[in-house]
Amino acid sequence: MIITPLLVIFLVFVFVLLFLFFNTVDKRKWLTAIISLVATPFAFFFMFYPFLNIISNYHHQKYFNSEAWIENPALRYEMIDNTIESDTLIGVSKQEITTLLGKAEWLSWDDANKKHDTNKWNYGLGIEPGAFNDQRERVEIIFEDDKVIALKPYQEEITFENEKE
């Protein structure tokens, strides 16, 4: 385990809460301090930390890896931020994109021409973890002259077949 300043702050926070709680039960400060000190790791790792993971939407960031992209489509959201920031795919041809990312999952619709736009490919990125997340992640790759010019991430609301609108 790596001890970080945030971990220490959270542990102190849990200790103070436990000390205040146990102080309502028994007014002997030395006893409540010892009990709080012993109970802090248990309360932190079995109550506070799981709760923190449920309400936060933090996820690990990974570098782009073509094999991982193709093999784990549900975890692509971990790679997309780095891919966009580093311009990894900018200037890459359609054929190379097909090799790196696989065939486009769907094409964007062009309302002006009433057909699919072959210069706008879309890929699903999966669903970021989090208790209050009702969006799935997507990315649109835009081509011009057969080369990638932009990657636009967007979110789409999760719907289920049995939901009535």
Phi and psi in degrees as GROMACS dihedral restraints (atoms count N, CA, C in turn):
[ dihedral_restraints ]
;  ai    aj    ak    al  type     phi  dphi    fc
    3     4     5     6     1   -96.0    20    10
    4     5     6     7     1   126.4    20    10
    6     7     8     9     1   -89.3    20    10
    7     8     9    10     1   114.9    20    10
    9    10    11    12     1  -113.0    20    10
   10    11    12    13     1   163.0    20    10
   12    13    14    15     1   -58.7    20    10
   13    14    15    16     1   -37.5    20    10
   15    16    17    18     1   -65.2    20    10
   16    17    18    19     1   -39.7    20    10
   18    19    20    21     1   -61.1    20    10
   19    20    21    22     1   -45.1    20    10
   21    22    23    24     1   -63.0    20    10
   22    23    24    25     1   -42.6    20    10
   24    25    26    27     1   -61.6    20    10
   25    26    27    28     1   -45.5    20    10
   27    28    29    30     1   -64.0    20    10
   28    29    30    31     1   -40.4    20    10
   30    31    32    33     1   -64.7    20    10
   31    32    33    34     1   -41.2    20    10
   33    34    35    36     1   -64.0    20    10
   34    35    36    37     1   -40.9    20    10
   36    37    38    39     1   -59.9    20    10
   37    38    39    40     1   -46.9    20    10
   39    40    41    42     1   -65.0    20    10
   40    41    42    43     1   -40.7    20    10
   42    43    44    45     1   -60.0    20    10
   43    44    45    46     1   -46.9    20    10
   45    46    47    48     1   -61.6    20    10
   46    47    48    49     1   -44.1    20    10
   48    49    50    51     1   -61.2    20    10
   49    50    51    52     1   -44.1    20    10
   51    52    53    54     1   -65.8    20    10
   52    53    54    55     1   -40.6    20    10
   54    55    56    57     1   -61.7    20    10
   55    56    57    58     1   -44.6    20    10
   57    58    59    60     1   -64.6    20    10
   58    59    60    61     1   -39.4    20    10
   60    61    62    63     1   -65.8    20    10
   61    62    63    64     1   -50.4    20    10
   63    64    65    66     1   -66.9    20    10
   64    65    66    67     1   -25.1    20    10
   66    67    68    69     1   -68.6    20    10
   67    68    69    70     1   -24.4    20    10
   69    70    71    72     1   -74.9    20    10
   70    71    72    73     1   -22.9    20    10
   72    73    74    75     1   -85.1    20    10
   73    74    75    76     1   -43.3    20    10
   75    76    77    78     1  -139.7    20    10
   76    77    78    79     1   132.3    20    10
   78    79    80    81     1   -85.3    20    10
   79    80    81    82     1    -2.2    20    10
   81    82    83    84     1   -77.1    20    10
   82    83    84    85     1   110.8    20    10
   84    85    86    87     1   -62.6    20    10
   85    86    87    88     1   -40.9    20    10
   87    88    89    90     1   -64.5    20    10
   88    89    90    91     1   -37.7    20    10
   90    91    92    93     1   -71.8    20    10
   91    92    93    94     1   -44.6    20    10
   93    94    95    96     1   -66.2    20    10
   94    95    96    97     1   -32.3    20    10
   96    97    98    99     1   -66.7    20    10
   97    98    99   100     1   -42.8    20    10
   99   100   101   102     1   -65.7    20    10
  100   101   102   103     1   -46.6    20    10
  102   103   104   105     1   -62.9    20    10
  103   104   105   106     1   -41.7    20    10
  105   106   107   108     1   -64.2    20    10
  106   107   108   109     1   -40.3    20    10
  108   109   110   111     1   -63.7    20    10
  109   110   111   112     1   -40.8    20    10
  111   112   113   114     1   -71.7    20    10
  112   113   114   115     1   -38.3    20    10
  114   115   116   117     1   -80.0    20    10
  115   116   117   118     1   -20.3    20    10
  117   118   119   120     1   -57.0    20    10
  118   119   120   121     1   -50.5    20    10
  120   121   122   123     1   -60.7    20    10
  121   122   123   124     1   -37.8    20    10
  123   124   125   126     1   -67.9    20    10
  124   125   126   127     1   -45.7    20    10
  126   127   128   129     1   -64.6    20    10
  127   128   129   130     1   -38.3    20    10
  129   130   131   132     1   -65.9    20    10
  130   131   132   133     1   -52.2    20    10
  132   133   134   135     1   -80.1    20    10
  133   134   135   136     1   -21.2    20    10
  135   136   137   138     1  -106.2    20    10
  136   137   138   139     1   -12.9    20    10
  138   139   140   141     1  -126.3    20    10
  139   140   141   142     1   -58.1    20    10
  141   142   143   144     1   -68.0    20    10
  142   143   144   145     1   -50.2    20    10
  144   145   146   147     1   -62.6    20    10
  145   146   147   148     1   -46.7    20    10
  147   148   149   150     1   -61.3    20    10
  148   149   150   151     1   -39.8    20    10
  150   151   152   153     1   -62.6    20    10
  151   152   153   154     1   -42.3    20    10
  153   154   155   156     1   -61.8    20    10
  154   155   156   157     1   -40.1    20    10
  156   157   158   159     1   -68.0    20    10
  157   158   159   160     1   -32.2    20    10
  159   160   161   162     1   -70.3    20    10
  160   161   162   163     1   -43.7    20    10
  162   163   164   165     1   -85.7    20    10
  163   164   165   166     1   -17.8    20    10
  165   166   167   168     1   -95.2    20    10
  166   167   168   169     1   155.6    20    10
  168   169   170   171     1  -113.8    20    10
  169   170   171   172     1    30.0    20    10
  171   172   173   174     1   -64.6    20    10
  172   173   174   175     1   138.7    20    10
  174   175   176   177     1  -141.5    20    10
  175   176   177   178     1   156.9    20    10
  177   178   179   180     1   -70.6    20    10
  178   179   180   181     1   142.3    20    10
  180   181   182   183     1  -100.0    20    10
  181   182   183   184     1   136.6    20    10
  183   184   185   186     1  -127.9    20    10
  184   185   186   187     1   157.2    20    10
  186   187   188   189     1   -76.5    20    10
  187   188   189   190     1   156.4    20    10
  189   190   191   192     1   -63.9    20    10
  190   191   192   193     1   133.2    20    10
  192   193   194   195     1  -141.9    20    10
  193   194   195   196     1   116.8    20    10
  195   196   197   198     1   -59.1    20    10
  196   197   198   199     1   -42.8    20    10
  198   199   200   201     1   -63.8    20    10
  199   200   201   202     1   -44.4    20    10
  201   202   203   204     1   -65.9    20    10
  202   203   204   205     1   -35.8    20    10
  204   205   206   207     1   -61.2    20    10
  205   206   207   208     1   -45.4    20    10
  207   208   209   210     1   -75.6    20    10
  208   209   210   211     1   -40.5    20    10
  210   211   212   213     1   -77.1    20    10
  211   212   213   214     1   -31.6    20    10
  213   214   215   216     1  -125.7    20    10
  214   215   216   217     1    74.0    20    10
  216   217   218   219     1   -62.2    20    10
  217   218   219   220     1   -25.3    20    10
  219   220   221   222     1   -74.5    20    10
  220   221   222   223     1   -13.8    20    10
  222   223   224   225     1  -111.2    20    10
  223   224   225   226     1    16.1    20    10
  225   226   227   228     1   -65.8    20    10
  226   227   228   229     1   -26.8    20    10
  228   229   230   231     1   -59.6    20    10
  229   230   231   232     1   -23.0    20    10
  231   232   233   234     1   -71.5    20    10
  232   233   234   235     1   -24.2    20    10
  234   235   236   237     1  -101.0    20    10
  235   236   237   238     1   -20.7    20    10
  237   238   239   240     1   -67.7    20    10
  238   239   240   241     1   -37.4    20    10
  240   241   242   243     1   -61.0    20    10
  241   242   243   244     1   -47.1    20    10
  243   244   245   246     1   -65.3    20    10
  244   245   246   247     1   -37.3    20    10
  246   247   248   249     1   -63.8    20    10
  247   248   249   250     1   -40.7    20    10
  249   250   251   252     1   -72.0    20    10
  250   251   252   253     1   -45.6    20    10
  252   253   254   255     1   -64.1    20    10
  253   254   255   256     1   -36.5    20    10
  255   256   257   258     1   -90.2    20    10
  256   257   258   259     1    -0.8    20    10
  258   259   260   261     1    54.2    20    10
  259   260   261   262     1    37.3    20    10
  261   262   263   264     1   -58.2    20    10
  262   263   264   265     1   -38.6    20    10
  264   265   266   267     1  -101.7    20    10
  265   266   267   268     1    -4.4    20    10
  267   268   269   270     1   -66.4    20    10
  268   269   270   271     1   130.6    20    10
  270   271   272   273     1    87.5    20    10
  271   272   273   274     1     0.6    20    10
  273   274   275   276     1   -84.9    20    10
  274   275   276   277     1   142.7    20    10
  276   277   278   279     1   -76.9    20    10
  277   278   279   280     1   165.8    20    10
  279   280   281   282     1   -60.9    20    10
  280   281   282   283     1   -40.4    20    10
  282   283   284   285     1   -63.9    20    10
  283   284   285   286     1   -41.5    20    10
  285   286   287   288     1   -67.9    20    10
  286   287   288   289     1   -36.7    20    10
  288   289   290   291     1   -62.5    20    10
  289   290   291   292     1   -42.2    20    10
  291   292   293   294     1   -60.6    20    10
  292   293   294   295     1   -38.4    20    10
  294   295   296   297     1   -69.4    20    10
  295   296   297   298     1   -43.8    20    10
  297   298   299   300     1   -75.5    20    10
  298   299   300   301     1   -44.0    20    10
  300   301   302   303     1  -108.1    20    10
  301   302   303   304     1   -12.1    20    10
  303   304   305   306     1    91.5    20    10
  304   305   306   307     1   175.2    20    10
  306   307   308   309     1   -63.7    20    10
  307   308   309   310     1   145.9    20    10
  309   310   311   312     1   -57.1    20    10
  310   311   312   313     1   136.6    20    10
  312   313   314   315     1   -74.7    20    10
  313   314   315   316     1   -34.3    20    10
  315   316   317   318     1  -161.2    20    10
  316   317   318   319     1   161.0    20    10
  318   319   320   321     1  -106.0    20    10
  319   320   321   322     1   147.7    20    10
  321   322   323   324     1   -69.8    20    10
  322   323   324   325     1   154.2    20    10
  324   325   326   327     1   -92.5    20    10
  325   326   327   328     1   133.5    20    10
  327   328   329   330     1  -102.9    20    10
  328   329   330   331     1   106.2    20    10
  330   331   332   333     1   -65.3    20    10
  331   332   333   334     1   -34.5    20    10
  333   334   335   336     1   -63.6    20    10
  334   335   336   337     1   -41.2    20    10
  336   337   338   339     1   -98.7    20    10
  337   338   339   340     1    -5.5    20    10
  339   340   341   342     1    57.1    20    10
  340   341   342   343     1    43.8    20    10
  342   343   344   345     1  -156.6    20    10
  343   344   345   346     1   172.1    20    10
  345   346   347   348     1   -71.4    20    10
  346   347   348   349     1   140.4    20    10
  348   349   350   351     1   -90.4    20    10
  349   350   351   352     1   113.4    20    10
  351   352   353   354     1   -74.6    20    10
  352   353   354   355     1    -3.7    20    10
  354   355   356   357     1  -101.6    20    10
  355   356   357   358     1     9.0    20    10
  357   358   359   360     1  -133.4    20    10
  358   359   360   361     1    99.6    20    10
  360   361   362   363     1   -97.7    20    10
  361   362   363   364     1   144.8    20    10
  363   364   365   366     1  -123.6    20    10
  364   365   366   367     1   144.2    20    10
  366   367   368   369     1  -134.0    20    10
  367   368   369   370     1   141.3    20    10
  369   370   371   372     1   -80.6    20    10
  370   371   372   373     1   142.0    20    10
  372   373   374   375     1  -109.7    20    10
  373   374   375   376     1    -5.1    20    10
  375   376   377   378     1    98.2    20    10
  376   377   378   379     1  -171.7    20    10
  378   379   380   381     1  -116.8    20    10
  379   380   381   382     1   122.5    20    10
  381   382   383   384     1   -66.6    20    10
  382   383   384   385     1   138.3    20    10
  384   385   386   387     1   -67.8    20    10
  385   386   387   388     1   149.5    20    10
  387   388   389   390     1   156.4    20    10
  388   389   390   391     1   145.6    20    10
  390   391   392   393     1   -69.2    20    10
  391   392   393   394     1   -32.0    20    10
  393   394   395   396     1  -108.3    20    10
  394   395   396   397     1    21.8    20    10
  396   397   398   399     1   -89.7    20    10
  397   398   399   400     1   119.3    20    10
  399   400   401   402     1  -121.7    20    10
  400   401   402   403     1    24.6    20    10
  402   403   404   405     1  -122.4    20    10
  403   404   405   406     1   142.3    20    10
  405   406   407   408     1  -105.2    20    10
  406   407   408   409     1   146.1    20    10
  408   409   410   411     1   -88.3    20    10
  409   410   411   412     1   142.2    20    10
  411   412   413   414     1  -138.8    20    10
  412   413   414   415     1   161.3    20    10
  414   415   416   417     1  -139.0    20    10
  415   416   417   418     1   138.1    20    10
  417   418   419   420     1  -109.7    20    10
  418   419   420   421     1   125.8    20    10
  420   421   422   423     1  -103.6    20    10
  421   422   423   424     1   122.1    20    10
  423   424   425   426     1  -105.6    20    10
  424   425   426   427     1   129.3    20    10
  426   427   428   429     1  -108.8    20    10
  427   428   429   430     1   148.9    20    10
  429   430   431   432     1  -143.9    20    10
  430   431   432   433     1   128.7    20    10
  432   433   434   435     1    54.9    20    10
  433   434   435   436     1    40.7    20    10
  435   436   437   438     1    66.7    20    10
  436   437   438   439     1    17.2    20    10
  438   439   440   441     1  -127.1    20    10
  439   440   441   442     1   146.9    20    10
  441   442   443   444     1   -69.6    20    10
  442   443   444   445     1   128.1    20    10
  444   445   446   447     1  -112.0    20    10
  445   446   447   448     1   -21.8    20    10
  447   448   449   450     1  -160.3    20    10
  448   449   450   451     1   152.3    20    10
  450   451   452   453     1  -122.1    20    10
  451   452   453   454     1   123.2    20    10
  453   454   455   456     1  -118.2    20    10
  454   455   456   457     1   106.8    20    10
  456   457   458   459     1   -77.0    20    10
  457   458   459   460     1   146.5    20    10
  459   460   461   462     1  -150.2    20    10
  460   461   462   463     1   168.1    20    10
  462   463   464   465     1  -119.0    20    10
  463   464   465   466     1   148.8    20    10
  465   466   467   468     1  -129.9    20    10
  466   467   468   469     1   137.7    20    10
  468   469   470   471     1   -66.8    20    10
  469   470   471   472     1   139.0    20    10
  471   472   473   474     1   -78.3    20    10
  472   473   474   475     1   126.9    20    10
  474   475   476   477     1  -127.8    20    10
  475   476   477   478     1   151.0    20    10
  477   478   479   480     1  -116.3    20    10
  478   479   480   481     1   151.4    20    10
  480   481   482   483     1   -61.6    20    10
  481   482   483   484     1   -32.9    20    10
  483   484   485   486     1   -88.1    20    10
  484   485   486   487     1     2.5    20    10
  486   487   488   489     1   -79.9    20    10
  487   488   489   490     1   137.9    20    10
  489   490   491   492     1   -98.9    20    10
  490   491   492   493     1   137.5    20    10
